[in-house]
Amino acid sequence: MRTDTTSAASAIFAANRAQGTVTFDVHQVEGVTRRRHLHESGSLRVRFPSPEAEGLSAVFVNTAGGIAGGDRFDIDIAVGEGSRLAVTTAAAEKIYRAQGPAAQVNIALKAAAGAHLAWLPQETILFDRARVSRRIDIDLADGASLLLCEIVVFGRAAMGERMLSGEFVDRWRMRRGGRLVFAETVRLGGDIGEKLKQPAIANGGVAIGTALIVPGDEALVERIRELSKSFGDEVGISSWNGFAMARFCAQDAARLRADMMAVLGRASGSALPRLWLN
């Protein structure tokens, strides 16, 4: 009887998990970027606001209202030769506590020669006991450019909330011209709140952020470092393998967002998505 009850509960849990898939590609038509093929399913949607100049903007909307344990979301974006695409989210993504399996988020980004892709989602907020595994795979052709940022917030400090425990796995891989140029996996589990207090991990920080810029060199790094006196928290900036990276660790998520906006503005001549400015 117990086995039957457990199986039934598992089936109900699985049936109530949110799933969402968005796959689309863009290409250039007479010098202007336009959407070509689009597939959507489940609770994940993408909308395309009015074009800004010759580029195209895309905004993701999660109609499930957040991500919980056992949910799965898959995103696959391809930017055609010479096209320009800027992607963001309608709001910060919230990862709620998981009572069972971790949530899965898989993101695949591809850019052809001469294409520019800006992947600029708003913050990901992890609630206490959230469990999520995210994978970001980036495939850039020679001559493609990328501006990418990700901000992760461990609990809503402004609401008096902290992430005490849970699991956060973040796997990034980037290839350029078919060659692996960046690989990293961040894994935090168990008593995450205590681990974040450790000096070698976050020194009490509640938010982390990464900006990845391709191409990037020491000249770009120096331009970003000119902003360092205005940064509110710890930041490290470097370049190698033809790209630049800025990493943030902050005790104030709002200040980290402001610092990230300054870096993105310095790294790119294009304006940030309007949703970032609200």
Disulfide bonds with the S-S distance in Angstrom:
none
